[in-house]
Amino acid sequence: LGTMGAAGAAGLALGGAGGAAGYAALADGGDDGPALAAVGAARVPFRGAHQAGIVQPPQACGHLVAFDLAPGAGRKEAVALMRRWSAAAERLMAGEPVGGSDSAVAKDAGPCSLTVTFGFGASFFDRTGLVARRPRELDPLPVFSSDRLDPKRSNGDLWVQIGADDALVAFHALRTLQREAGAAAKVRWQMNGFNRSPGATAHPMTTRNLMGQVDGTNNPKPTARDFDRHVFVQPGGAQPWMAGGSYAVVRRIRMLLDDWEKLPLKAQEEVIGRRKSDGAPLTGGTETTRLDLDKLGPDGRQVIPADAHARISAPEQNGGATMLRRPFSYHDGIGPDGVPDAGLLFICWQADPSRAFVPVQRKLDRGDALSRFIRHETSALFAVPGGPAEGEYVGGRLLE
Ligand code: HEM
């Protein structure tokens, strides 16, 4: 699996036997150009304990779409919608056409690691009369002092996250699900993102963001003992339907690139506390070496500055607060203000946002060194139920 690309070094597992077979083909392949076939053949299973699109490596192309249920639509329409969406997602992720109405946009391509992930916003429970089953974890996020949020592009009744290693496959999934929404739900907002393509680098590396930083290094590893407890809701909780699920915090964070790019390299590195060239801590070693937060330089000052982003957000500085960050970059051209509308579609996954995203963002909001160069422009929080077993649809345990 050494060829899996984007998040290889971040330790995320490639999901699914199909995916593994695809990459195995690459290893066996010789010189006759099997790499494309390997990217196309990689397949992530739709069914399982968790929905796809959480622990798999972030794909090259992403679409995030929030829907609101249409006026008059309630629980019955929501059940029918989740059934339709689940059936379509299963076919799409298998690389199969979705029936007679298939647009053929993804024809000729394999599954390309497509994942489709569904979530419910707090307002969904009001709309469907299911307030008693709304998890406490969906309580609104606090207002942070640096927030500059656009309410029209925040929140939403329903959320769909699409990721694929091919732009046409991702678009095909997006259009199919929009069409399948029919009269039951209307798009509230949509955002498009990207990451490095598999095979773009000579060896697997953690991806870079649009500031040029290696981003994702200190993510929790799926092989770690506590990973499941931090990322997924455990059985036996207050809302049994959420067992195996997770909560996604979605923030569109603009990067103020004109300001950032003027900053000299050394100052840029001190903003994070890591080297830009290879992501290694400023205290030395390689990308995966632990940050030495206590180390002092010859001038007697901390080598990783007090306000460095990686220091302030580290779990050991936040009572163990741990989240899995799985973002996409975005670029929507030059905004009306004349500067790039570009940055990070920050998505983080956790079993309880009040013990992960919220305390960390509270601390970052007091002004870490990165704050001067970013702006949170939208915000949303979704309950993402566990993966469907055979015969189930996503969300069925909530809706039935
Ligand atoms: C670490 C960039 C926003 C939480 C990092 C690192 C970079 C980075 C380059 C170091 C490499 C790594 O471990 O991944 C950014 C950028 C952001 C952003 C460019 C906005 C555009 C956020 C937000 C949060 C967050 C909003 C959570 C509230 C973390 C955490 C770490 C981290 C938990 C790992 C710290 C550690 O354990 O060493 N970020 N980040 N980041 N960031 Fe961010």
Boltz pocket constraint, residues with backbone or C-beta under 6 A from the ligand:
constraints:
  - pocket:
      binder: B
      contacts: [[A, 209], [A, 211], [A, 213], [A, 214], [A, 215], [A, 216], [A, 217], [A, 218], [A, 219], [A, 253], [A, 254], [A, 255], [A, 272], [A, 274], [A, 279], [A, 291], [A, 309], [A, 310], [A, 311], [A, 313], [A, 314], [A, 315], [A, 321], [A, 323], [A, 343], [A, 344], [A, 346], [A, 356], [A, 357], [A, 360], [A, 361], [A, 364], [A, 370], [A, 374]]
      max_distance: 6.0
